[in-house]
Amino acid sequence: MPRGRIPQSLTPKQRMARSLRTKTGRATYKKRKGQVEPVFGQIKQGGGFRQFAMRGLKKMQAEWQLVCLTHNLLKLFRHAMA
């Protein structure tokens, strides 16, 4: 197991590989399953959102905000109905 600070000379891939060899790095990475990533799966699978319809960064950001808004409103609606 590596010890000490991560050298700045490493590439991002090497930095990630080194941090995943530590207990702390593995524990932190394990949390990703239970936090944000399932939401992307729900939006893609349940919402049917696979690609952006608009071109350009601002339009894409607005479209993503709309997708997230509808996802959250549906969650609130379903919670209120239960």
PDB file with SEQRES, HELIX, SHEET and CRYST1 records, atoms N, CA, C and O in Angstrom:
SEQRES   1 A   82  MET PRO ARG GLY ARG ILE PRO GLN SER LEU THR PRO LYS          
SEQRES   2 A   82  GLN ARG MET ALA ARG SER LEU ARG THR LYS THR GLY ARG          
SEQRES   3 A   82  ALA THR TYR LYS LYS ARG LYS GLY GLN VAL GLU PRO VAL          
SEQRES   4 A   82  PHE GLY GLN ILE LYS GLN GLY GLY GLY PHE ARG GLN PHE          
SEQRES   5 A   82  ALA MET ARG GLY LEU LYS LYS MET GLN ALA GLU TRP GLN          
SEQRES   6 A   82  LEU VAL CYS LEU THR HIS ASN LEU LEU LYS LEU PHE ARG          
SEQRES   7 A   82  HIS ALA MET ALA                                              
HELIX    1 AA1 PRO A   12  LEU A   20  1                                   9    
HELIX    2 AA2 LYS A   23  LYS A   30  1                                   8    
HELIX    3 AA3 LYS A   31  GLY A   34  5                                   4    
HELIX    4 AA4 GLU A   37  GLN A   45  1                                   9    
HELIX    5 AA5 LEU A   57  MET A   81  1                                  25    
CRYST1    1.000    1.000    1.000  90.00  90.00  90.00 P 1           1          
ATOM      1  N   MET A   1       0.834  -1.180   0.000  1.00  0.00           N  
ATOM      2  CA  MET A   1       0.000   0.000   0.000  1.00  0.00           C  
ATOM      3  C   MET A   1       0.882   1.247   0.000  1.00  0.00           C  
ATOM      4  O   MET A   1       1.824   1.350   0.785  1.00  0.00           O  
ATOM      5  N   PRO A   2       0.571   2.188  -0.881  1.00  0.00           N  
ATOM      6  CA  PRO A   2       1.360   3.419  -0.930  1.00  0.00           C  
ATOM      7  C   PRO A   2       1.106   4.274   0.310  1.00  0.00           C  
ATOM      8  O   PRO A   2       0.025   4.246   0.898  1.00  0.00           O  
ATOM      9  N   ARG A   3       2.117   5.024   0.683  1.00  0.00           N  
ATOM     10  CA  ARG A   3       2.009   5.901   1.845  1.00  0.00           C  
ATOM     11  C   ARG A   3       2.500   7.280   1.461  1.00  0.00           C  
ATOM     12  O   ARG A   3       3.267   7.443   0.512  1.00  0.00           O  
ATOM     13  N   GLY A   4       2.050   8.263   2.205  1.00  0.00           N  
ATOM     14  CA  GLY A   4       2.497   9.624   1.963  1.00  0.00           C  
ATOM     15  C   GLY A   4       1.659  10.310   0.897  1.00  0.00           C  
ATOM     16  O   GLY A   4       0.668   9.768   0.408  1.00  0.00           O  
ATOM     17  N   ARG A   5       2.079  11.493   0.560  1.00  0.00           N  
ATOM     18  CA  ARG A   5       1.356  12.284  -0.437  1.00  0.00           C  
ATOM     19  C   ARG A   5       1.535  11.712  -1.836  1.00  0.00           C  
ATOM     20  O   ARG A   5       2.538  11.070  -2.147  1.00  0.00           O  
ATOM     21  N   ILE A   6       0.530  11.963  -2.669  1.00  0.00           N  
ATOM     22  CA  ILE A   6       0.592  11.528  -4.061  1.00  0.00           C  
ATOM     23  C   ILE A   6       1.489  12.509  -4.817  1.00  0.00           C  
ATOM     24  O   ILE A   6       1.258  13.717  -4.754  1.00  0.00           O  
ATOM     25  N   PRO A   7       2.496  12.024  -5.521  1.00  0.00           N  
ATOM     26  CA  PRO A   7       3.382  12.929  -6.271  1.00  0.00           C  
ATOM     27  C   PRO A   7       2.619  13.679  -7.364  1.00  0.00           C  
ATOM     28  O   PRO A   7       1.764  13.105  -8.039  1.00  0.00           O  
ATOM     29  N   GLN A   8       2.927  14.928  -7.526  1.00  0.00           N  
ATOM     30  CA  GLN A   8       2.273  15.763  -8.531  1.00  0.00           C  
ATOM     31  C   GLN A   8       2.669  15.363  -9.961  1.00  0.00           C  
ATOM     32  O   GLN A   8       1.973  15.714 -10.914  1.00  0.00           O  
ATOM     33  N   SER A   9       3.758  14.647 -10.112  1.00  0.00           N  
ATOM     34  CA  SER A   9       4.240  14.295 -11.445  1.00  0.00           C  
ATOM     35  C   SER A   9       3.446  13.158 -12.094  1.00  0.00           C  
ATOM     36  O   SER A   9       3.629  12.884 -13.279  1.00  0.00           O  
ATOM     37  N   LEU A  10       2.576  12.500 -11.345  1.00  0.00           N  
ATOM     38  CA  LEU A  10       1.803  11.384 -11.891  1.00  0.00           C  
ATOM     39  C   LEU A  10       0.682  11.879 -12.794  1.00  0.00           C  
ATOM     40  O   LEU A  10       0.155  12.977 -12.612  1.00  0.00           O  
ATOM     41  N   THR A  11       0.332  11.055 -13.765  1.00  0.00           N  
ATOM     42  CA  THR A  11      -0.797  11.376 -14.628  1.00  0.00           C  
ATOM     43  C   THR A  11      -2.086  11.143 -13.848  1.00  0.00           C  
ATOM     44  O   THR A  11      -2.056  10.465 -12.821  1.00  0.00           O  
ATOM     45  N   PRO A  12      -3.222  11.685 -14.303  1.00  0.00           N  
ATOM     46  CA  PRO A  12      -4.490  11.450 -13.595  1.00  0.00           C  
ATOM     47  C   PRO A  12      -4.812   9.960 -13.436  1.00  0.00           C  
ATOM     48  O   PRO A  12      -5.320   9.540 -12.396  1.00  0.00           O  
ATOM     49  N   LYS A  13      -4.520   9.171 -14.459  1.00  0.00           N  
ATOM     50  CA  LYS A  13      -4.777   7.734 -14.383  1.00  0.00           C  
ATOM     51  C   LYS A  13      -3.912   7.074 -13.307  1.00  0.00           C  
ATOM     52  O   LYS A  13      -4.387   6.223 -12.555  1.00  0.00           O  
ATOM     53  N   GLN A  14      -2.649   7.471 -13.243  1.00  0.00           N  
ATOM     54  CA  GLN A  14      -1.742   6.926 -12.234  1.00  0.00           C  
ATOM     55  C   GLN A  14      -2.143   7.376 -10.832  1.00  0.00           C  
ATOM     56  O   GLN A  14      -2.033   6.609  -9.876  1.00  0.00           O  
ATOM     57  N   ARG A  15      -2.605   8.617 -10.709  1.00  0.00           N  
ATOM     58  CA  ARG A  15      -3.055   9.130  -9.412  1.00  0.00           C  
ATOM     59  C   ARG A  15      -4.260   8.338  -8.911  1.00  0.00           C  
ATOM     60  O   ARG A  15      -4.324   7.983  -7.734  1.00  0.00           O  
ATOM     61  N   MET A  16      -5.216   8.060  -9.800  1.00  0.00           N  
ATOM     62  CA  MET A  16      -6.398   7.298  -9.410  1.00  0.00           C  
ATOM     63  C   MET A  16      -6.011   5.877  -9.023  1.00  0.00           C  
ATOM     64  O   MET A  16      -6.493   5.359  -8.016  1.00  0.00           O  
ATOM     65  N   ALA A  17      -5.150   5.243  -9.808  1.00  0.00           N  
ATOM     66  CA  ALA A  17      -4.710   3.880  -9.499  1.00  0.00           C  
ATOM     67  C   ALA A  17      -4.017   3.842  -8.139  1.00  0.00           C  
ATOM     68  O   ALA A  17      -4.215   2.907  -7.364  1.00  0.00           O  
ATOM     69  N   ARG A  18      -3.213   4.848  -7.855  1.00  0.00           N  
ATOM     70  CA  ARG A  18      -2.509   4.886  -6.571  1.00  0.00           C  
ATOM     71  C   ARG A  18      -3.477   5.098  -5.420  1.00  0.00           C  
ATOM     72  O   ARG A  18      -3.341   4.468  -4.371  1.00  0.00           O  
ATOM     73  N   SER A  19      -4.459   5.983  -5.606  1.00  0.00           N  
ATOM     74  CA  SER A  19      -5.395   6.229  -4.511  1.00  0.00           C  
ATOM     75  C   SER A  19      -6.305   5.028  -4.273  1.00  0.00           C  
ATOM     76  O   SER A  19      -6.738   4.805  -3.142  1.00  0.00           O  
ATOM     77  N   LEU A  20      -6.605   4.251  -5.310  1.00  0.00           N  
ATOM     78  CA  LEU A  20      -7.448   3.078  -5.136  1.00  0.00           C  
ATOM     79  C   LEU A  20      -6.726   1.922  -4.448  1.00  0.00           C  
ATOM     80  O   LEU A  20      -7.363   0.958  -4.024  1.00  0.00           O  
ATOM     81  N   ARG A  21      -5.419   2.012  -4.336  1.00  0.00           N  
ATOM     82  CA  ARG A  21      -4.659   0.986  -3.619  1.00  0.00           C  
ATOM     83  C   ARG A  21      -4.658   1.224  -2.112  1.00  0.00           C  
ATOM     84  O   ARG A  21      -4.168   0.386  -1.355  1.00  0.00           O  
ATOM     85  N   THR A  22      -5.204   2.364  -1.668  1.00  0.00           N  
ATOM     86  CA  THR A  22      -5.263   2.652  -0.238  1.00  0.00           C  
ATOM     87  C   THR A  22      -6.637   2.308   0.315  1.00  0.00           C  
ATOM     88  O   THR A  22      -7.613   2.257  -0.433  1.00  0.00           O  
ATOM     89  N   LYS A  23      -6.718   2.073   1.617  1.00  0.00           N  
ATOM     90  CA  LYS A  23      -8.002   1.771   2.259  1.00  0.00           C  
ATOM     91  C   LYS A  23      -8.955   2.953   2.135  1.00  0.00           C  
ATOM     92  O   LYS A  23     -10.137   2.777   1.841  1.00  0.00           O  
ATOM     93  N   THR A  24      -8.443   4.141   2.357  1.00  0.00           N  
ATOM     94  CA  THR A  24      -9.271   5.339   2.284  1.00  0.00           C  
ATOM     95  C   THR A  24      -9.801   5.544   0.865  1.00  0.00           C  
ATOM     96  O   THR A  24     -10.974   5.868   0.680  1.00  0.00           O  
ATOM     97  N   GLY A  25      -8.953   5.360  -0.117  1.00  0.00           N  
ATOM     98  CA  GLY A  25      -9.368   5.528  -1.511  1.00  0.00           C  
ATOM     99  C   GLY A  25     -10.442   4.533  -1.907  1.00  0.00           C  
ATOM    100  O   GLY A  25     -11.408   4.890  -2.582  1.00  0.00           O  
ATOM    101  N   ARG A  26     -10.277   3.280  -1.488  1.00  0.00           N  
ATOM    102  CA  ARG A  26     -11.286   2.260  -1.799  1.00  0.00           C  
ATOM    103  C   ARG A  26     -12.610   2.577  -1.117  1.00  0.00           C  
ATOM    104  O   ARG A  26     -13.674   2.425  -1.717  1.00  0.00           O  
ATOM    105  N   ALA A  27     -12.546   3.016   0.137  1.00  0.00           N  
ATOM    106  CA  ALA A  27     -13.771   3.337   0.879  1.00  0.00           C  
ATOM    107  C   ALA A  27     -14.502   4.516   0.243  1.00  0.00           C  
ATOM    108  O   ALA A  27     -15.729   4.515   0.145  1.00  0.00           O  
ATOM    109  N   THR A  28     -13.745   5.516  -0.186  1.00  0.00           N  
ATOM    110  CA  THR A  28     -14.353   6.674  -0.829  1.00  0.00           C  
ATOM    111  C   THR A  28     -14.984   6.283  -2.160  1.00  0.00           C  
ATOM    112  O   THR A  28     -16.103   6.698  -2.461  1.00  0.00           O  
ATOM    113  N   TYR A  29     -14.286   5.499  -2.948  1.00  0.00           N  
ATOM    114  CA  TYR A  29     -14.786   5.099  -4.261  1.00  0.00           C  
ATOM    115  C   TYR A  29     -16.015   4.203  -4.133  1.00  0.00           C  
ATOM    116  O   TYR A  29     -16.893   4.226  -4.996  1.00  0.00           O  
ATOM    117  N   LYS A  30     -16.082   3.412  -3.057  1.00  0.00           N  
ATOM    118  CA  LYS A  30     -17.209   2.518  -2.828  1.00  0.00           C  
ATOM    119  C   LYS A  30     -18.514   3.287  -2.624  1.00  0.00           C  
ATOM    120  O   LYS A  30     -19.591   2.793  -2.958  1.00  0.00           O  
ATOM    121  N   LYS A  31     -18.411   4.494  -2.077  1.00  0.00           N  
ATOM    122  CA  LYS A  31     -19.594   5.316  -1.804  1.00  0.00           C  
ATOM    123  C   LYS A  31     -20.291   5.774  -3.081  1.00  0.00           C  
ATOM    124  O   LYS A  31     -21.459   6.157  -3.035  1.00  0.00           O  
ATOM    125  N   ARG A  32     -19.609   5.742  -4.204  1.00  0.00           N  
ATOM    126  CA  ARG A  32     -20.199   6.207  -5.464  1.00  0.00           C  
ATOM    127  C   ARG A  32     -21.430   5.397  -5.839  1.00  0.00           C  
ATOM    128  O   ARG A  32     -22.341   5.922  -6.481  1.00  0.00           O  
ATOM    129  N   LYS A  33     -21.472   4.142  -5.455  1.00  0.00           N  
ATOM    130  CA  LYS A  33     -22.621   3.300  -5.789  1.00  0.00           C  
ATOM    131  C   LYS A  33     -23.896   3.812  -5.143  1.00  0.00           C  
ATOM    132  O   LYS A  33     -24.969   3.751  -5.743  1.00  0.00           O  
ATOM    133  N   GLY A  34     -23.783   4.310  -3.935  1.00  0.00           N  
ATOM    134  CA  GLY A  34     -24.963   4.697  -3.190  1.00  0.00           C  
ATOM    135  C   GLY A  34     -25.308   6.155  -3.238  1.00  0.00           C  
ATOM    136  O   GLY A  34     -26.261   6.577  -2.583  1.00  0.00           O  
ATOM    137  N   GLN A  35     -24.571   6.948  -3.988  1.00  0.00           N  
ATOM    138  CA  GLN A  35     -24.829   8.373  -3.951  1.00  0.00           C  
ATOM    139  C   GLN A  35     -25.469   8.887  -5.240  1.00  0.00           C  
ATOM    140  O   GLN A  35     -26.694   8.974  -5.322  1.00  0.00           O  
ATOM    141  N   VAL A  36     -24.695   9.214  -6.209  1.00  0.00           N  
ATOM    142  CA  VAL A  36     -25.186   9.938  -7.368  1.00  0.00           C  
ATOM    143  C   VAL A  36     -25.438   9.055  -8.582  1.00  0.00           C  
ATOM    144  O   VAL A  36     -26.409   9.275  -9.305  1.00  0.00           O  
ATOM    145  N   GLU A  37     -24.611   8.089  -8.817  1.00  0.00           N  
ATOM    146  CA  GLU A  37     -24.659   7.362 -10.071  1.00  0.00           C  
ATOM    147  C   GLU A  37     -25.977   6.647 -10.354  1.00  0.00           C  
ATOM    148  O   GLU A  37     -26.347   6.564 -11.525  1.00  0.00           O  
ATOM    149  N   PRO A  38     -26.717   6.122  -9.369  1.00  0.00           N  
ATOM    150  CA  PRO A  38     -28.006   5.511  -9.694  1.00  0.00           C  
ATOM    151  C   PRO A  38     -28.994   6.485 -10.340  1.00  0.00           C  
ATOM    152  O   PRO A  38     -29.843   6.081 -11.134  1.00  0.00           O  
ATOM    153  N   VAL A  39     -28.876   7.768  -9.996  1.00  0.00           N  
ATOM    154  CA  VAL A  39     -29.776   8.763 -10.584  1.00  0.00           C  
ATOM    155  C   VAL A  39     -29.590   8.831 -12.096  1.00  0.00           C  
ATOM    156  O   VAL A  39     -30.568   8.953 -12.833  1.00  0.00           O  
ATOM    157  N   PHE A  40     -28.358   8.754 -12.562  1.00  0.00           N  
ATOM    158  CA  PHE A  40     -28.117   8.784 -14.007  1.00  0.00           C  
ATOM    159  C   PHE A  40     -28.750   7.561 -14.674  1.00  0.00           C  
ATOM    160  O   PHE A  40     -29.306   7.661 -15.768  1.00  0.00           O  
ATOM    161  N   GLY A  41     -28.662   6.420 -14.015  1.00  0.00           N  
ATOM    162  CA  GLY A  41     -29.296   5.217 -14.546  1.00  0.00           C  
ATOM    163  C   GLY A  41     -30.802   5.354 -14.596  1.00  0.00           C  
ATOM    164  O   GLY A  41     -31.430   4.921 -15.562  1.00  0.00           O  
ATOM    165  N   GLN A  42     -31.397   5.954 -13.566  1.00  0.00           N  
ATOM    166  CA  GLN A  42     -32.845   6.153 -13.542  1.00  0.00           C  
ATOM    167  C   GLN A  42     -33.269   7.110 -14.644  1.00  0.00           C  
ATOM    168  O   GLN A  42     -34.284   6.888 -15.304  1.00  0.00           O  
ATOM    169  N   ILE A  43     -32.504   8.165 -14.845  1.00  0.00           N  
ATOM    170  CA  ILE A  43     -32.840   9.132 -15.894  1.00  0.00           C  
ATOM    171  C   ILE A  43     -32.732   8.479 -17.268  1.00  0.00           C  
ATOM    172  O   ILE A  43     -33.582   8.697 -18.131  1.00  0.00           O  
ATOM    173  N   LYS A  44     -31.686   7.677 -17.472  1.00  0.00           N  
ATOM    174  CA  LYS A  44     -31.494   7.038 -18.778  1.00  0.00           C  
ATOM    175  C   LYS A  44     -32.498   5.924 -19.020  1.00  0.00           C  
ATOM    176  O   LYS A  44     -33.118   5.871 -20.082  1.00  0.00           O  
ATOM    177  N   GLN A  45     -32.667   5.029 -18.046  1.00  0.00           N  
ATOM    178  CA  GLN A  45     -33.528   3.872 -18.244  1.00  0.00           C  
ATOM    179  C   GLN A  45     -35.002   4.231 -18.084  1.00  0.00           C  
ATOM    180  O   GLN A  45     -35.809   3.994 -18.982  1.00  0.00           O  
ATOM    181  N   GLY A  46     -35.343   4.805 -16.932  1.00  0.00           N  
ATOM    182  CA  GLY A  46     -36.746   5.117 -16.652  1.00  0.00           C  
ATOM    183  C   GLY A  46     -37.264   6.301 -17.441  1.00  0.00           C  
ATOM    184  O   GLY A  46     -38.400   6.294 -17.916  1.00  0.00           O  
ATOM    185  N   GLY A  47     -36.429   7.315 -17.580  1.00  0.00           N  
ATOM    186  CA  GLY A  47     -36.853   8.519 -18.290  1.00  0.00           C  
ATOM    187  C   GLY A  47     -36.651   8.448 -19.781  1.00  0.00           C  
ATOM    188  O   GLY A  47     -37.185   9.275 -20.519  1.00  0.00           O  
ATOM    189  N   GLY A  48     -35.891   7.474 -20.238  1.00  0.00           N  
ATOM    190  CA  GLY A  48     -35.652   7.324 -21.671  1.00  0.00           C  
ATOM    191  C   GLY A  48     -34.759   8.400 -22.258  1.00  0.00           C  
ATOM    192  O   GLY A  48     -34.756   8.600 -23.473  1.00  0.00           O  
ATOM    193  N   PHE A  49     -34.005   9.092 -21.428  1.00  0.00           N  
ATOM    194  CA  PHE A  49     -33.124  10.150 -21.919  1.00  0.00           C  
ATOM    195  C   PHE A  49     -31.794   9.548 -22.321  1.00  0.00           C  
ATOM    196  O   PHE A  49     -31.040   9.070 -21.473  1.00  0.00           O  
ATOM    197  N   ARG A  50     -31.506   9.568 -23.604  1.00  0.00           N  
ATOM    198  CA  ARG A  50     -30.270   8.957 -24.104  1.00  0.00           C  
ATOM    199  C   ARG A  50     -29.305   9.964 -24.722  1.00  0.00           C  
ATOM    200  O   ARG A  50     -28.092   9.761 -24.680  1.00  0.00           O  
ATOM    201  N   GLN A  51     -29.828  11.040 -25.291  1.00  0.00           N  
ATOM    202  CA  GLN A  51     -28.938  12.022 -25.900  1.00  0.00           C  
ATOM    203  C   GLN A  51     -29.609  13.385 -25.912  1.00  0.00           C  
ATOM    204  O   GLN A  51     -30.832  13.494 -25.825  1.00  0.00           O  
ATOM    205  N   PHE A  52     -28.795  14.411 -26.021  1.00  0.00           N  
ATOM    206  CA  PHE A  52     -29.307  15.771 -26.044  1.00  0.00           C  
ATOM    207  C   PHE A  52     -29.858  16.095 -27.431  1.00  0.00           C  
ATOM    208  O   PHE A  52     -29.322  15.655 -28.448  1.00  0.00           O  
ATOM    209  N   ALA A  53     -30.938  16.874 -27.448  1.00  0.00           N  
ATOM    210  CA  ALA A  53     -31.552  17.264 -28.713  1.00  0.00           C  
ATOM    211  C   ALA A  53     -30.974  18.579 -29.226  1.00  0.00           C  
ATOM    212  O   ALA A  53     -30.987  18.839 -30.430  1.00  0.00           O  
ATOM    213  N   MET A  54     -30.472  19.400 -28.324  1.00  0.00           N  
ATOM    214  CA  MET A  54     -29.977  20.726 -28.700  1.00  0.00           C  
ATOM    215  C   MET A  54     -28.461  20.705 -28.878  1.00  0.00           C  
ATOM    216  O   MET A  54     -27.763  19.842 -28.347  1.00  0.00           O  
ATOM    217  N   ARG A  55     -27.982  21.673 -29.635  1.00  0.00           N  
ATOM    218  CA  ARG A  55     -26.549  21.827 -29.834  1.00  0.00           C  
ATOM    219  C   ARG A  55     -26.084  23.093 -29.145  1.00  0.00           C  
ATOM    220  O   ARG A  55     -26.826  24.071 -29.057  1.00  0.00           O  
ATOM    221  N   GLY A  56     -24.866  23.071 -28.662  1.00  0.00           N  
ATOM    222  CA  GLY A  56     -24.305  24.226 -27.962  1.00  0.00           C  
ATOM    223  C   GLY A  56     -24.345  23.996 -26.463  1.00  0.00           C  
ATOM    224  O   GLY A  56     -25.259  23.361 -25.936  1.00  0.00           O  
ATOM    225  N   LEU A  57     -23.335  24.526 -25.788  1.00  0.00           N  
ATOM    226  CA  LEU A  57     -23.183  24.282 -24.364  1.00  0.00           C  
ATOM    227  C   LEU A  57     -24.345  24.842 -23.547  1.00  0.00           C  
ATOM    228  O   LEU A  57     -24.874  24.145 -22.682  1.00  0.00           O  
ATOM    229  N   LYS A  58     -24.751  26.077 -23.801  1.00  0.00           N  
ATOM    230  CA  LYS A  58     -25.835  26.690 -23.021  1.00  0.00           C  
ATOM    231  C   LYS A  58     -27.153  25.948 -23.232  1.00  0.00           C  
ATOM    232  O   LYS A  58     -27.903  25.733 -22.280  1.00  0.00           O  
ATOM    233  N   LYS A  59     -27.435  25.561 -24.457  1.00  0.00           N  
ATOM    234  CA  LYS A  59     -28.674  24.835 -24.738  1.00  0.00           C  
ATOM    235  C   LYS A  59     -28.635  23.449 -24.099  1.00  0.00           C  
ATOM    236  O   LYS A  59     -29.640  22.972 -23.573  1.00  0.00           O  
ATOM    237  N   MET A  60     -27.474  22.811 -24.148  1.00  0.00           N  
ATOM    238  CA  MET A  60     -27.333  21.491 -23.532  1.00  0.00           C  
ATOM    239  C   MET A  60     -27.513  21.595 -22.022  1.00  0.00           C  
ATOM    240  O   MET A  60     -28.172  20.747 -21.420  1.00  0.00           O  
ATOM    241  N   GLN A  61     -26.940  22.615 -21.407  1.00  0.00           N  
ATOM    242  CA  GLN A  61     -27.088  22.798 -19.964  1.00  0.00           C  
ATOM    243  C   GLN A  61     -28.544  23.048 -19.587  1.00  0.00           C  
ATOM    244  O   GLN A  61     -29.026  22.525 -18.583  1.00  0.00           O  
ATOM    245  N   ALA A  62     -29.247  23.848 -20.391  1.00  0.00           N  
ATOM    246  CA  ALA A  62     -30.657  24.102 -20.134  1.00  0.00           C  
ATOM    247  C   ALA A  62     -31.475  22.818 -20.276  1.00  0.00           C  
ATOM    248  O   ALA A  62     -32.377  22.563 -19.478  1.00  0.00           O  
ATOM    249  N   GLU A  63     -31.166  22.024 -21.273  1.00  0.00           N  
ATOM    250  CA  GLU A  63     -31.863  20.760 -21.471  1.00  0.00           C  
ATOM    251  C   GLU A  63     -31.609  19.804 -20.298  1.00  0.00           C  
ATOM    252  O   GLU A  63     -32.523  19.117 -19.843  1.00  0.00           O  
ATOM    253  N   TRP A  64     -30.364  19.767 -19.815  1.00  0.00           N  
ATOM    254  CA  TRP A  64     -30.035  18.890 -18.688  1.00  0.00           C  
ATOM    255  C   TRP A  64     -30.771  19.355 -17.424  1.00  0.00           C  
ATOM    256  O   TRP A  64     -31.253  18.528 -16.650  1.00  0.00           O  
ATOM    257  N   GLN A  65     -30.859  20.667 -17.214  1.00  0.00           N  
ATOM    258  CA  GLN A  65     -31.597  21.179 -16.062  1.00  0.00           C  
ATOM    259  C   GLN A  65     -33.063  20.798 -16.144  1.00  0.00           C  
ATOM    260  O   GLN A  65     -33.675  20.476 -15.126  1.00  0.00           O  
ATOM    261  N   LEU A  66     -33.628  20.829 -17.327  1.00  0.00           N  
ATOM    262  CA  LEU A  66     -35.024  20.440 -17.520  1.00  0.00           C  
ATOM    263  C   LEU A  66     -35.210  18.952 -17.228  1.00  0.00           C  
ATOM    264  O   LEU A  66     -36.191  18.566 -16.593  1.00  0.00           O  
ATOM    265  N   VAL A  67     -34.293  18.126 -17.679  1.00  0.00           N  
ATOM    266  CA  VAL A  67     -34.358  16.687 -17.413  1.00  0.00           C  
ATOM    267  C   VAL A  67     -34.280  16.429 -15.910  1.00  0.00           C  
ATOM    268  O   VAL A  67     -35.051  15.632 -15.377  1.00  0.00           O  
ATOM    269  N   CYS A  68     -33.351  17.100 -15.224  1.00  0.00           N  
ATOM    270  CA  CYS A  68     -33.215  16.927 -13.773  1.00  0.00           C  
ATOM    271  C   CYS A  68     -34.438  17.453 -13.034  1.00  0.00           C  
ATOM    272  O   CYS A  68     -34.876  16.853 -12.052  1.00  0.00           O  
ATOM    273  N   LEU A  69     -34.988  18.564 -13.498  1.00  0.00           N  
ATOM    274  CA  LEU A  69     -36.187  19.119 -12.878  1.00  0.00           C  
ATOM    275  C   LEU A  69     -37.349  18.141 -12.972  1.00  0.00           C  
ATOM    276  O   LEU A  69     -38.035  17.894 -11.980  1.00  0.00           O  
ATOM    277  N   THR A  70     -37.571  17.586 -14.149  1.00  0.00           N  
ATOM    278  CA  THR A  70     -38.674  16.631 -14.300  1.00  0.00           C  
ATOM    279  C   THR A  70     -38.428  15.371 -13.460  1.00  0.00           C  
ATOM    280  O   THR A  70     -39.369  14.810 -12.899  1.00  0.00           O  
ATOM    281  N   HIS A  71     -37.187  14.929 -13.371  1.00  0.00           N  
ATOM    282  CA  HIS A  71     -36.866  13.763 -12.549  1.00  0.00           C  
ATOM    283  C   HIS A  71     -37.226  14.032 -11.088  1.00  0.00           C  
ATOM    284  O   HIS A  71     -37.849  13.199 -10.431  1.00  0.00           O  
ATOM    285  N   ASN A  72     -36.828  15.203 -10.588  1.00  0.00           N  
ATOM    286  CA  ASN A  72     -37.099  15.548  -9.190  1.00  0.00           C  
ATOM    287  C   ASN A  72     -38.580  15.785  -8.939  1.00  0.00           C  
ATOM    288  O   ASN A  72     -39.091  15.398  -7.887  1.00  0.00           O  
ATOM    289  N   LEU A  73     -39.285  16.414  -9.884  1.00  0.00           N  
ATOM    290  CA  LEU A  73     -40.724  16.622  -9.721  1.00  0.00           C  
ATOM    291  C   LEU A  73     -41.472  15.298  -9.697  1.00  0.00           C  
ATOM    292  O   LEU A  73     -42.411  15.132  -8.920  1.00  0.00           O  
ATOM    293  N   LEU A  74     -41.068  14.360 -10.535  1.00  0.00           N  
ATOM    294  CA  LEU A  74     -41.693  13.036 -10.522  1.00  0.00           C  
ATOM    295  C   LEU A  74     -41.458  12.321  -9.193  1.00  0.00           C  
ATOM    296  O   LEU A  74     -42.347  11.641  -8.680  1.00  0.00           O  
ATOM    297  N   LYS A  75     -40.250  12.479  -8.637  1.00  0.00           N  
ATOM    298  CA  LYS A  75     -39.966  11.872  -7.334  1.00  0.00           C  
ATOM    299  C   LYS A  75     -40.880  12.465  -6.260  1.00  0.00           C  
ATOM    300  O   LYS A  75     -41.426  11.732  -5.436  1.00  0.00           O  
ATOM    301  N   LEU A  76     -41.047  13.791  -6.267  1.00  0.00           N  
ATOM    302  CA  LEU A  76     -41.925  14.437  -5.299  1.00  0.00           C  
ATOM    303  C   LEU A  76     -43.379  14.010  -5.485  1.00  0.00           C  
ATOM    304  O   LEU A  76     -44.088  13.748  -4.513  1.00  0.00           O  
ATOM    305  N   PHE A  77     -43.807  13.945  -6.715  1.00  0.00           N  
ATOM    306  CA  PHE A  77     -45.190  13.549  -7.022  1.00  0.00           C  
ATOM    307  C   PHE A  77     -45.460  12.121  -6.546  1.00  0.00           C  
ATOM    308  O   PHE A  77     -46.480  11.851  -5.912  1.00  0.00           O  
ATOM    309  N   ARG A  78     -44.545  11.220  -6.856  1.00  0.00           N  
ATOM    310  CA  ARG A  78     -44.735   9.816  -6.447  1.00  0.00           C  
ATOM    311  C   ARG A  78     -44.683   9.658  -4.933  1.00  0.00           C  
ATOM    312  O   ARG A  78     -45.383   8.819  -4.366  1.00  0.00           O  
ATOM    313  N   HIS A  79     -43.859  10.458  -4.288  1.00  0.00           N  
ATOM    314  CA  HIS A  79     -43.773  10.393  -2.825  1.00  0.00           C  
ATOM    315  C   HIS A  79     -45.075  10.896  -2.198  1.00  0.00           C  
ATOM    316  O   HIS A  79     -45.543  10.338  -1.206  1.00  0.00           O  
ATOM    317  N   ALA A  80     -45.660  11.951  -2.777  1.00  0.00           N  
ATOM    318  CA  ALA A  80     -46.911  12.503  -2.251  1.00  0.00           C  
ATOM    319  C   ALA A  80     -48.076  11.536  -2.450  1.00  0.00           C  
ATOM    320  O   ALA A  80     -49.008  11.516  -1.646  1.00  0.00           O  
ATOM    321  N   MET A  81     -48.029  10.739  -3.512  1.00  0.00           N  
ATOM    322  CA  MET A  81     -49.107   9.799  -3.800  1.00  0.00           C  
ATOM    323  C   MET A  81     -49.045   8.560  -2.903  1.00  0.00           C  
ATOM    324  O   MET A  81     -50.049   7.870  -2.727  1.00  0.00           O  
ATOM    325  N   ALA A  82     -47.887   8.284  -2.345  1.00  0.00           N  
ATOM    326  CA  ALA A  82     -47.726   7.072  -1.527  1.00  0.00           C  
ATOM    327  C   ALA A  82     -48.307   7.222  -0.137  1.00  0.00           C  
ATOM    328  O   ALA A  82     -48.245   6.287   0.661  1.00  0.00           O  
TER     329      ALA A  82                                                      
END                                                                             
